[in-house]
């Protein structure tokens, strides 16, 4: 067993600080040393905030549950005062923010010390992390493969052992996809569980949620306890937990009704290893005493895919339209500065009318009703996280493939993850399998609205039954 404190999860690191067996400065210096030694091969950390982190570690502001624990912030949405929020887009390189988001304030209050910011795909629009400006992030399990996205830098950094957990957010799978690719635990909370304020309200029709990727279930639960809750004016606010998220991990779940699906709601080519992994997990759940049946929500898959395909480009089109007003220029002139994939999304989104956009939202609300009914009969929905094992870097390259083919592959990569986004449901990826080639395979469990506690309880039970702690690679070494 390793004696290196950075090989502990964040709860374990904080316990050492409380016991005065290590200081926050020593933890921060150790994380910085790992980043400096290993990130040249991985390219996960694109903004290094080492001097600020060391200063924070020397201060006396370490009182939260993660006091003195080094942390990384995704370069999107969650603003940190005095730093640029860029989404790895060159046209936002000077977008320095003068205030903390509320979530950043809560991270500080929890005792976390931010040592840097992590890489994303340009404008966080796809499930891989290969921006032309910042350069590709490599998967620590195999440097030729994607770490996923859009929180790919965060996941690669945690998998490489730079930090125990890192900020992530999820608009179509952007926390769970990289967690699956990098062998981590990644939860997308319920809609409204964590405020996006004060800068963002609903964000893209209410599909985006903030949280982290972690090595352990308890880290995710404990940090959600520390950061959940809304702000006045939020369009959605989740119901508070019954007992607390960390508390839910400390007792086995009741006998659950688990629905299992080997295929997604809409057609996507399935990798046999992902199907086999779900079957093994379903058997494990049955062996643990749960009732497991084959079932899935009764959604028109063709109509659902069509709505996702027409809705997603608006994420780029709307962002550029807002930025164009701020800069007194045209959105098209800004799009010309983007990578081919985002140019394609902008073009597709520009052809949509406001009425068509609202029709997509209305369809998603109908899907949400279907999911609500589904979860009156089932407690959990078990699926793969991805339809395929992590592909090689370049698999989504629009410059090589053309925009239409790259977009088809991106929509395929969202097949299992995006339903929870449009329905606002909590959903998590667990690192319960590996492929024959040694790459991680994620297993997804999705629950009813505002019931993260059941997901945490089942996840902790599975973590104990099939431990993954310590399996993450140490490419930095």
N, C-alpha and C positions, 0 to 999 in steps of 0.2 A: 504493500500500500504506500502511495506517495506521501511524503511529509511536506510537500509544497503547499502552502495555504491557498494558492491560486487554483489548485486542483479540487478544492472544496466548492460546494455551491455557495451562493451568496449568504444564505442563512448561517452556514458554517463559518464563513469568513467573519461575519458580524459578531458571532459568538466569541471568536478569538479576540476581537477588538474589545468587547465588553469585559472579557477575562484578563485584559491587558497582556495577552501573550503575543500580540503584534500591534503595531500602531497603524493608524490610517496612512501615514506617510510611507511606511514600509510596504503596505499593500499597494498603494498607488505606484511606488517606484518599481515594484515587481511587475505590475501590469504594463507599465511603460517599457520596461526591459523586454518583456515578451513581444510587445508590438514592434519595437525596434529590431528585434532579432528575426521575427517571423513574417512581418507584413510585406516585406519585399516580394515574397513569392505569392502572397494571397491578395494583396491590395484591397483590404476591407476598410481600412481607416483612412479617410480622405482629408479630414481636418484634425490635426493633432493639437490638443489643448493642454499640453503637458505642464506648462508653467502655471496656468490657472489651477490645474488639478493639484499640483504640489502646494500651492498657496492655500487652497481649500483644505487640504489634508493637515496643514499646520495650524489651522484655525481651531476654535473650540466649539464649532457648530456641528457636533456629531452626537445627536440624541435620538434619532429615529431607529426603527427596527433593522435598518441596513447601514448603520453608522460606519463610515469609513470605507465602504465597499466601492471599488472602482467600477465604472459604468460607461457605456457608450450610447450615444444618442443618434438615431437615424436622421439623416439630413433631409427631413421632410416633416411638415406640419408642426411638430412640437418645437417651438422656438426657444432658443437660449440667448438671452440678452448679450449683445456685443459680438455675435457670430452670424455668419451668413447662412440662410436657409436656401439651398439651391436646387434640391431634387436632382443633383448631378447634371443640371442643364447649364451650359455655358452662358446663356442669355440671362441667368439669374446669379452670376458669379459675384455681383456686387450687392446682393439683396441682404444687407446686414440689418438685423432686427434689434430694436432698442429696448425690448422688454422680454420677459419670460412668459411663455404660455402657462396657464394654470397647472397643466400636467408637469411642466418643468419645475414649477414651484413646489409641487408635491414630491417630486423626485428629490429635490434638495432637502425638504423637510423629513423625508424618510432616511436621510443620512447618506445617500448615494453621492459619489464624487465623479463627475463626468470628465473623462480623460480624452475624449475625441468624438468625432462624428463619423458615421459609416456611409459607405457607398450605396447607391441605388441605381436602377435604370433611369435614363433620362425621363424626367417628369413622371416617374413611378408607374409607367403605363404597361408593364409586362412582367411575366414571371421569371425573368432572368436578370442578371446585373452586369451589363456590358456597355456602359455609356461610352461614347467616343471621347468625351472630354476627360473623364476621370480614369478611363480604362477599365477593363474587365476585372471583376472579382472572381477568384478561383476557389473551387470547392476543396477544403482541406482533406477530404477523403480521397480525392483524385483531382489533381490540379488541372486536368484537361476538361473537367466537367463543370457545369453550372452549379452555383450554390443556391439557385432559385432567385426569386425576387417577389415583390420589390425590396423586401428587407434582406436582400442577399448579403450585403456587407455586414449587417448585424449578426446574421446566422453564421457566416463564415468566421467572424471574430470569436464568437462563443465556442464554436466547434474547435477552433484552433487553440482555445485555452487562453486567449488574451484577457477575457473577463468572464464572469460566471453567468451574466445575463446582460441583455442589451435591448434598448427600446426598439419597437417595431410597430407598424400599423398595417391594417388589412382592409383593402377595398374590393378585392375579388379573390383573395387567397394570399395576400402579400405577407402575412405572418406564417400561415400554415404551410405554404409551398416551400419557402426556404427552410422551415423547421424540418419538413420531410426530406429535403435534399441534403441537409447537413446533420441529420441524426439528433434532433433536439425536440424539446417540448414547446409547442407554440399554441397559445390560446387567443382566439378572437372573441372578446366578450360580447355580451348582448348590446344591442343598440342603446346608446345613452348611458351605458355603465360608467364610462369615463368621459368627462366633458372634453370637447374640442375647443372650448373657449379660452380667451375671449375673442379670438380672431376668426373662428370658424363656427358655423351653426350646424347644419345638417350634413354638409359635405357630400356632394354627388348623390342626391336623393336618399341620404341616410344610410349609405352602404358601408361607410368607413368606420372602423373602430381602432382605438389605440391600446397597446399593451406591450409585451416583451416576448422575446425568445429566451429560453432558459435550459439548463441541463436537468433540473429537478422539478417535479410537480410542486413541491412545497414553496420553492422560490416564487413561482408564478402566482400561487395562491396568496402568499404573504404580501407580495407587492400589490396585488389587486385590492387587498384589504386596505393598504395604505394610500391608494390613489383613486379609488372609485368614488363616484358621486358627481353630481351636476353642479352647474352654476345658474344663478338667476338668468332667465332668458333662453336657456337651452330649449330647443324644440322637442327633445326627447329626454326623459329621465327614467332610468331603470329602477325597478323596485329594489329596495335594500335586501341583502341576504337574510335568511332566516337565523343563521347562527354565526356566520363568518366563513370566509373561503378557506383560510388555513385550518380552522376547526374542522371543516368538512373532510380534509385529507387525513384526519387523525382517527377516523372511525370508518369501518367498512360500510359500503352502501347497502341499502336494503336490497332485496331480491328484485332486480330490474327486468323490465320488458324491453328487450333489445331487438330492434329491427336491423337486419343486415342486407346490404346490396353490394353485389360485385360489379355492377355496371352503373354509370351515372344516369341522370335524368335525360340527358340528350346524348346522341351518338358520339362516341369517341373511341378510337382504337385502343383496346386494353392490352397491357403487357401481362403475360401469364404469371410472372412473378408477383405482380401486385395483387392479382386475383388469389393466388395461393396464400399470400400473406394475410389477406382478409379472412380466408377460410380458417387459417390457424388461429387467428385472434378470436373469431367467433367460437371456435371449439374451446379456447381458453376461457372465454366468458361463460360458456355453458358449464365447464368444469368447476368454475368458481361459484356455481349455483344460480346463475341467471337464466331467464327464459329467453331463448334466442330463436327468432323466426325470420324467414326471408320475406321482406316487405320493403316498400318504398312509397313516398308520397305520390299520389295520382295526379301528376302534372303532365300536360301535353309537351313532350320533350322538344318536338320540332318548333313549336311556338315559343317555348322558353329560350331555345338557342337563338332564334331569330330576334327576340327582344334583347337578349344580351349583346348580340352582334351590333345592333343599331344603337344601343344605349351607351356602350363603353367608349366609342370615339368622342362622345360629348365631354368626357373627362378632360381631354386635351383641348378641344374646341372652346369649351367654356373658360378654362384657365387662360388661354391666349387672348380671348375676348376681353376678359377683365384686365389683363396686363396691358393690352393695347390702349384701353381707356386711360390707364395710369400714365402711360408713356406718350400719349397723344400720337399714336401711329396706327397702322392697320394690323389686324391679327395675321393677315396673310404675310406681311413683311416679317413678322416674328416667326411664323412657321417656316419661312425660308431658311432660318438659322438652325432648325432642328434636324435630327437624324431622319433617314428615310422612313422608318416605321412611324414616327410621330407625325411626319408630314402626311403620311397616308391616313392616319387617324383624323388629323385636322380636316383633310379634304372630305372624308366620309361624314364627319360630324357637321361640317358646314352645309351639307345638303339636307340636313334634317330640320324640320320646322319645329316650333315650340309645341304645336299641337301633337306632333308625332312623339316628341319627348314626353309629354304628359301622358300619352297613351301607353308608352312603355312603363311609366311609373304606375299607372292604373293596373296594368297587367301584373306587375310585380306585387301589388297589393292583393290581387286575387290569388297569386301563388302563396303569399303569406297566410291567407285564410286557409288554404289547403294544408299548409304545414301545421297551422294551429290545430286543425282537426286530426291530423296524423299523430300529433303528440298528445292527444287525449287517449290514444290507444297504445302508445309506445313511450318509454322514458328516454330512450337513446336511439340514434340512428348511426350504425357502424358501416363505414365504407373505406376504400383507399383514400388517401389524400390526393394522390396524383394517379393518372391512368398509366403512367410510364415511370421507369426509373430515371434519375437525373440524367438528362442528355448532355452531350458534349457542348462546350461553348461554341457558339455560332449556329446552333440549331434554329434560333429564331431570327437570324440575320436577314432583315428586309432588303438590304443592299444586294445581297446575293440571290435571295429567293423571290423578291418582289413583295410589295406590300400585302397583296391578297393572300398569298400562301403563308407568309409570316403571321398574318392575322388569324388565319385558320388554325395554325399551330398554337397560337396564344389562347384562342377560345377553347381549344381542346384541353389546354393545361388548366383552365378554370373549371372544368366540367364538374368536379366533385366539390370544389370550394365555394363557387359563387352563389349557390342557393342560400347558404347561411347569411351571406351579405345582403341579398335582396330581401330576405325575410327578417333580418335583424337578429338572428339566433346565435347563441354561444356555440362555438365549435372549436375543436382542438385537434392538433396532430401529435401523435405519439410515435417515438422511434422504436417500433416493435419488431422490425425486420430489416434484413440486408439482402441484397441481390447476390447472385452467384459471383458477380464481379467485385463484390465488396462495397457496393454503394448503398446508402441508407434507403429504406422504404418506409414512408409514413403511413400510419393508420389513423383515420379521422373518426372522431365521435362528435356528434352534434346533438344538442339537447333542446328542450323547450325554452321559450323566451324567459329570461331572468333566472334560469336555473343552472347557473355555473356550478353551484354546490354539488349537484349530482355528477357533473362532469369531473370535478376535482376528486370526488370520492371514488369514482370508478377508475380514474386515471391513476390515483395513488395505489389502488388495489392492483392494477395491472403492472405498475412500476415495481411493486413488491413481488409479484408473481413472476415477472419476466424482467429482471433488473437491466437497465441500460446505463446506469451511472458508471462512468469510467470507460465507456466504449468509444467516446468521441476521440478523434485522432488528435495528435499533437504535431501537426505539420510545422508549427513554429520551432519545434526542437530540431 
